[in-house]
Amino acid sequence: MDKRKVINAYRRGFLTAQECAQVLGIERQQLDDLLTDGAEDLYRHSSTTAGHRQSATK
């Protein structure tokens, strides 16, 4: 699913912040930071998170 659509669904009230973060695969605090930084940073933020998760599971 397009991550921008998930953010838009949250902003329109279709998802809670926790649900939005869960769909995006990020922590709630990261979602708050992301929304503060702006949606343009969504892809940079999520790719950083994915790299962090991979190293944590090894």
Biopython code that builds the backbone (N, CA, C, O; Angstrom):
import numpy as np
from Bio.PDB.StructureBuilder import StructureBuilder

atoms = [
    (1, "MET", "N", (0.843, -1.182, 0.000)),
    (1, "MET", "CA", (0.000, 0.000, 0.000)),
    (1, "MET", "C", (0.885, 1.241, 0.000)),
    (1, "MET", "O", (1.932, 1.266, 0.646)),
    (2, "ASP", "N", (0.465, 2.246, -0.712)),
    (2, "ASP", "CA", (1.191, 3.503, -0.781)),
    (2, "ASP", "C", (1.182, 4.160, 0.604)),
    (2, "ASP", "O", (0.120, 4.383, 1.185)),
    (3, "LYS", "N", (2.344, 4.459, 1.110)),
    (3, "LYS", "CA", (2.469, 5.018, 2.450)),
    (3, "LYS", "C", (1.790, 6.375, 2.569)),
    (3, "LYS", "O", (1.293, 6.732, 3.637)),
    (4, "ARG", "N", (1.767, 7.127, 1.483)),
    (4, "ARG", "CA", (1.081, 8.421, 1.513)),
    (4, "ARG", "C", (-0.418, 8.237, 1.732)),
    (4, "ARG", "O", (-1.057, 9.062, 2.384)),
    (5, "LYS", "N", (-0.976, 7.166, 1.193)),
    (5, "LYS", "CA", (-2.406, 6.894, 1.392)),
    (5, "LYS", "C", (-2.700, 6.569, 2.845)),
    (5, "LYS", "O", (-3.741, 6.957, 3.374)),
    (6, "VAL", "N", (-1.786, 5.859, 3.490)),
    (6, "VAL", "CA", (-1.960, 5.524, 4.906)),
    (6, "VAL", "C", (-1.942, 6.810, 5.735)),
    (6, "VAL", "O", (-2.779, 6.995, 6.619)),
    (7, "ILE", "N", (-0.981, 7.700, 5.445)),
    (7, "ILE", "CA", (-0.900, 8.980, 6.153)),
    (7, "ILE", "C", (-2.175, 9.790, 5.932)),
    (7, "ILE", "O", (-2.719, 10.371, 6.871)),
    (8, "ASN", "N", (-2.643, 9.824, 4.695)),
    (8, "ASN", "CA", (-3.877, 10.562, 4.393)),
    (8, "ASN", "C", (-5.077, 9.962, 5.116)),
    (8, "ASN", "O", (-5.943, 10.697, 5.591)),
    (9, "ALA", "N", (-5.137, 8.639, 5.205)),
    (9, "ALA", "CA", (-6.235, 7.990, 5.929)),
    (9, "ALA", "C", (-6.195, 8.377, 7.405)),
    (9, "ALA", "O", (-7.242, 8.596, 8.013)),
    (10, "TYR", "N", (-5.011, 8.461, 7.978)),
    (10, "TYR", "CA", (-4.870, 8.898, 9.374)),
    (10, "TYR", "C", (-5.339, 10.341, 9.530)),
    (10, "TYR", "O", (-6.095, 10.666, 10.445)),
    (11, "ARG", "N", (-4.880, 11.196, 8.628)),
    (11, "ARG", "CA", (-5.243, 12.616, 8.719)),
    (11, "ARG", "C", (-6.737, 12.841, 8.534)),
    (11, "ARG", "O", (-7.297, 13.791, 9.082)),
    (12, "ARG", "N", (-7.378, 11.977, 7.771)),
    (12, "ARG", "CA", (-8.824, 12.106, 7.551)),
    (12, "ARG", "C", (-9.642, 11.422, 8.642)),
    (12, "ARG", "O", (-10.870, 11.515, 8.642)),
    (13, "GLY", "N", (-8.979, 10.741, 9.567)),
    (13, "GLY", "CA", (-9.674, 10.149, 10.702)),
    (13, "GLY", "C", (-10.104, 8.704, 10.517)),
    (13, "GLY", "O", (-10.854, 8.175, 11.338)),
    (14, "PHE", "N", (-9.642, 8.055, 9.455)),
    (14, "PHE", "CA", (-10.011, 6.663, 9.216)),
    (14, "PHE", "C", (-9.165, 5.693, 10.036)),
    (14, "PHE", "O", (-9.576, 4.558, 10.277)),
    (15, "LEU", "N", (-7.980, 6.141, 10.466)),
    (15, "LEU", "CA", (-7.084, 5.315, 11.273)),
    (15, "LEU", "C", (-6.673, 6.093, 12.519)),
    (15, "LEU", "O", (-6.580, 7.320, 12.488)),
    (16, "THR", "N", (-6.430, 5.382, 13.604)),
    (16, "THR", "CA", (-5.821, 6.015, 14.772)),
    (16, "THR", "C", (-4.326, 6.141, 14.507)),
    (16, "THR", "O", (-3.798, 5.536, 13.574)),
    (17, "ALA", "N", (-3.657, 6.923, 15.326)),
    (17, "ALA", "CA", (-2.213, 7.081, 15.169)),
    (17, "ALA", "C", (-1.514, 5.735, 15.349)),
    (17, "ALA", "O", (-0.572, 5.420, 14.621)),
    (18, "GLN", "N", (-1.969, 4.948, 16.310)),
    (18, "GLN", "CA", (-1.354, 3.639, 16.554)),
    (18, "GLN", "C", (-1.558, 2.715, 15.357)),
    (18, "GLN", "O", (-0.630, 2.013, 14.955)),
    (19, "GLU", "N", (-2.765, 2.705, 14.783)),
    (19, "GLU", "CA", (-3.038, 1.877, 13.604)),
    (19, "GLU", "C", (-2.194, 2.319, 12.415)),
    (19, "GLU", "O", (-1.667, 1.489, 11.674)),
    (20, "CYS", "N", (-2.071, 3.614, 12.242)),
    (20, "CYS", "CA", (-1.273, 4.159, 11.144)),
    (20, "CYS", "C", (0.177, 3.714, 11.277)),
    (20, "CYS", "O", (0.778, 3.249, 10.308)),
    (21, "ALA", "N", (0.734, 3.852, 12.457)),
    (21, "ALA", "CA", (2.118, 3.439, 12.689)),
    (21, "ALA", "C", (2.281, 1.946, 12.440)),
    (21, "ALA", "O", (3.282, 1.511, 11.871)),
    (22, "GLN", "N", (1.305, 1.172, 12.865)),
    (22, "GLN", "CA", (1.382, -0.277, 12.688)),
    (22, "GLN", "C", (1.371, -0.649, 11.202)),
    (22, "GLN", "O", (2.147, -1.503, 10.773)),
    (23, "VAL", "N", (0.505, -0.020, 10.423)),
    (23, "VAL", "CA", (0.438, -0.293, 8.983)),
    (23, "VAL", "C", (1.758, 0.095, 8.315)),
    (23, "VAL", "O", (2.238, -0.604, 7.422)),
    (24, "LEU", "N", (2.337, 1.205, 8.750)),
    (24, "LEU", "CA", (3.600, 1.659, 8.169)),
    (24, "LEU", "C", (4.789, 0.848, 8.656)),
    (24, "LEU", "O", (5.860, 0.885, 8.048)),
    (25, "GLY", "N", (4.610, 0.123, 9.738)),
    (25, "GLY", "CA", (5.698, -0.686, 10.281)),
    (25, "GLY", "C", (6.711, 0.132, 11.060)),
    (25, "GLY", "O", (7.897, -0.197, 11.085)),
    (26, "ILE", "N", (6.239, 1.209, 11.705)),
    (26, "ILE", "CA", (7.118, 2.056, 12.503)),
    (26, "ILE", "C", (6.537, 2.212, 13.901)),
    (26, "ILE", "O", (5.379, 1.876, 14.149)),
    (27, "GLU", "N", (7.353, 2.722, 14.802)),
    (27, "GLU", "CA", (6.900, 2.984, 16.163)),
    (27, "GLU", "C", (6.047, 4.246, 16.182)),
    (27, "GLU", "O", (6.175, 5.103, 15.307)),
    (28, "ARG", "N", (5.180, 4.357, 17.180)),
    (28, "ARG", "CA", (4.296, 5.514, 17.290)),
    (28, "ARG", "C", (5.093, 6.816, 17.368)),
    (28, "ARG", "O", (4.718, 7.805, 16.739)),
    (29, "GLN", "N", (6.177, 6.828, 18.126)),
    (29, "GLN", "CA", (7.003, 8.039, 18.246)),
    (29, "GLN", "C", (7.581, 8.438, 16.892)),
    (29, "GLN", "O", (7.672, 9.625, 16.578)),
    (30, "GLN", "N", (7.970, 7.452, 16.093)),
    (30, "GLN", "CA", (8.501, 7.747, 14.761)),
    (30, "GLN", "C", (7.421, 8.380, 13.893)),
    (30, "GLN", "O", (7.711, 9.265, 13.088)),
    (31, "LEU", "N", (6.176, 7.933, 14.053)),
    (31, "LEU", "CA", (5.071, 8.534, 13.303)),
    (31, "LEU", "C", (4.905, 9.991, 13.705)),
    (31, "LEU", "O", (4.753, 10.862, 12.849)),
    (32, "ASP", "N", (4.934, 10.255, 15.005)),
    (32, "ASP", "CA", (4.818, 11.635, 15.468)),
    (32, "ASP", "C", (5.931, 12.501, 14.890)),
    (32, "ASP", "O", (5.683, 13.618, 14.436)),
    (33, "ASP", "N", (7.161, 11.982, 14.908)),
    (33, "ASP", "CA", (8.297, 12.712, 14.342)),
    (33, "ASP", "C", (8.112, 12.917, 12.844)),
    (33, "ASP", "O", (8.395, 13.991, 12.314)),
    (34, "LEU", "N", (7.644, 11.895, 12.180)),
    (34, "LEU", "CA", (7.422, 11.950, 10.738)),
    (34, "LEU", "C", (6.410, 13.030, 10.377)),
    (34, "LEU", "O", (6.620, 13.797, 9.437)),
    (35, "LEU", "N", (5.327, 13.086, 11.117)),
    (35, "LEU", "CA", (4.293, 14.075, 10.832)),
    (35, "LEU", "C", (4.783, 15.482, 11.141)),
    (35, "LEU", "O", (4.351, 16.446, 10.509)),
    (36, "THR", "N", (5.679, 15.603, 12.106)),
    (36, "THR", "CA", (6.270, 16.896, 12.423)),
    (36, "THR", "C", (7.233, 17.327, 11.319)),
    (36, "THR", "O", (7.247, 18.487, 10.909)),
    (37, "ASP", "N", (8.040, 16.368, 10.844)),
    (37, "ASP", "CA", (9.029, 16.648, 9.792)),
    (37, "ASP", "C", (8.369, 16.905, 8.448)),
    (37, "ASP", "O", (8.869, 17.700, 7.653)),
    (38, "GLY", "N", (7.262, 16.246, 8.192)),
    (38, "GLY", "CA", (6.573, 16.379, 6.916)),
    (38, "GLY", "C", (6.518, 15.045, 6.194)),
    (38, "GLY", "O", (7.407, 14.210, 6.358)),
    (39, "ALA", "N", (5.490, 14.843, 5.406)),
    (39, "ALA", "CA", (5.275, 13.574, 4.721)),
    (39, "ALA", "C", (6.335, 13.296, 3.663)),
    (39, "ALA", "O", (6.507, 12.141, 3.272)),
    (40, "GLU", "N", (7.061, 14.323, 3.179)),
    (40, "GLU", "CA", (8.105, 14.094, 2.182)),
    (40, "GLU", "C", (9.189, 13.182, 2.732)),
    (40, "GLU", "O", (9.830, 12.448, 1.981)),
    (41, "ASP", "N", (9.395, 13.229, 4.042)),
    (41, "ASP", "CA", (10.445, 12.440, 4.667)),
    (41, "ASP", "C", (10.015, 11.001, 4.937)),
    (41, "ASP", "O", (10.787, 10.224, 5.500)),
    (42, "LEU", "N", (8.814, 10.639, 4.550)),
    (42, "LEU", "CA", (8.275, 9.311, 4.844)),
    (42, "LEU", "C", (9.185, 8.202, 4.342)),
    (42, "LEU", "O", (9.472, 7.258, 5.079)),
    (43, "TYR", "N", (9.639, 8.301, 3.112)),
    (43, "TYR", "CA", (10.435, 7.223, 2.545)),
    (43, "TYR", "C", (11.819, 7.147, 3.176)),
    (43, "TYR", "O", (12.339, 6.055, 3.406)),
    (44, "ARG", "N", (12.413, 8.292, 3.456)),
    (44, "ARG", "CA", (13.716, 8.306, 4.118)),
    (44, "ARG", "C", (13.595, 7.706, 5.509)),
    (44, "ARG", "O", (14.442, 6.912, 5.920)),
    (45, "HIS", "N", (12.562, 8.075, 6.226)),
    (45, "HIS", "CA", (12.342, 7.622, 7.593)),
    (45, "HIS", "C", (12.093, 6.112, 7.639)),
    (45, "HIS", "O", (12.667, 5.416, 8.476)),
    (46, "SER", "N", (11.250, 5.611, 6.756)),
    (46, "SER", "CA", (10.905, 4.187, 6.793)),
    (46, "SER", "C", (12.067, 3.311, 6.346)),
    (46, "SER", "O", (12.213, 2.197, 6.850)),
    (47, "SER", "N", (12.899, 3.775, 5.417)),
    (47, "SER", "CA", (14.041, 2.967, 4.997)),
    (47, "SER", "C", (15.090, 2.912, 6.102)),
    (47, "SER", "O", (15.770, 1.897, 6.254)),
    (48, "THR", "N", (15.230, 3.978, 6.870)),
    (48, "THR", "CA", (16.143, 3.981, 8.015)),
    (48, "THR", "C", (15.655, 3.003, 9.065)),
    (48, "THR", "O", (16.455, 2.270, 9.646)),
    (49, "THR", "N", (14.369, 2.982, 9.314)),
    (49, "THR", "CA", (13.776, 2.075, 10.297)),
    (49, "THR", "C", (13.978, 0.629, 9.867)),
    (49, "THR", "O", (14.320, -0.220, 10.691)),
    (50, "ALA", "N", (13.769, 0.342, 8.594)),
    (50, "ALA", "CA", (13.924, -1.034, 8.103)),
    (50, "ALA", "C", (15.341, -1.519, 8.300)),
    (50, "ALA", "O", (15.547, -2.666, 8.697)),
    (51, "GLY", "N", (16.320, -0.683, 8.034)),
    (51, "GLY", "CA", (17.714, -1.056, 8.234)),
    (51, "GLY", "C", (18.019, -1.313, 9.690)),
    (51, "GLY", "O", (18.787, -2.217, 10.020)),
    (52, "HIS", "N", (17.423, -0.526, 10.561)),
    (52, "HIS", "CA", (17.628, -0.695, 11.997)),
    (52, "HIS", "C", (17.038, -2.019, 12.469)),
    (52, "HIS", "O", (17.655, -2.727, 13.266)),
    (53, "ARG", "N", (15.855, -2.353, 11.984)),
    (53, "ARG", "CA", (15.201, -3.593, 12.383)),
    (53, "ARG", "C", (15.997, -4.805, 11.942)),
    (53, "ARG", "O", (16.100, -5.777, 12.690)),
    (54, "GLN", "N", (16.561, -4.770, 10.745)),
    (54, "GLN", "CA", (17.324, -5.913, 10.245)),
    (54, "GLN", "C", (18.541, -6.158, 11.115)),
    (54, "GLN", "O", (18.838, -7.308, 11.439)),
    (55, "SER", "N", (19.246, -5.119, 11.499)),
    (55, "SER", "CA", (20.448, -5.307, 12.312)),
    (55, "SER", "C", (20.083, -5.748, 13.722)),
    (55, "SER", "O", (20.868, -6.441, 14.369)),
    (56, "ALA", "N", (18.921, -5.365, 14.207)),
    (56, "ALA", "CA", (18.514, -5.735, 15.564)),
    (56, "ALA", "C", (18.146, -7.214, 15.671)),
    (56, "ALA", "O", (18.240, -7.804, 16.747)),
    (57, "THR", "N", (17.722, -7.817, 14.543)),
    (57, "THR", "CA", (17.292, -9.211, 14.599)),
    (57, "THR", "C", (18.441, -10.179, 14.371)),
    (57, "THR", "O", (18.253, -11.385, 14.530)),
    (58, "LYS", "N", (19.614, -9.700, 14.008)),
    (58, "LYS", "CA", (20.752, -10.588, 13.726)),
    (58, "LYS", "C", (21.452, -10.989, 14.990)),
    (58, "LYS", "O", (22.431, -11.733, 14.944)),
]
sb = StructureBuilder()
sb.init_structure("model")
sb.init_model(0)
sb.init_chain("A")
sb.init_seg("    ")
for serial, (resi, resn, name, xyz) in enumerate(atoms, 1):
    if name == "N":
        sb.init_residue(resn, " ", resi, " ")
    sb.init_atom(name, np.array(xyz, "f"), 0.0, 1.0, " ", f" {name:<3s}", serial, name[0])
structure = sb.get_structure()
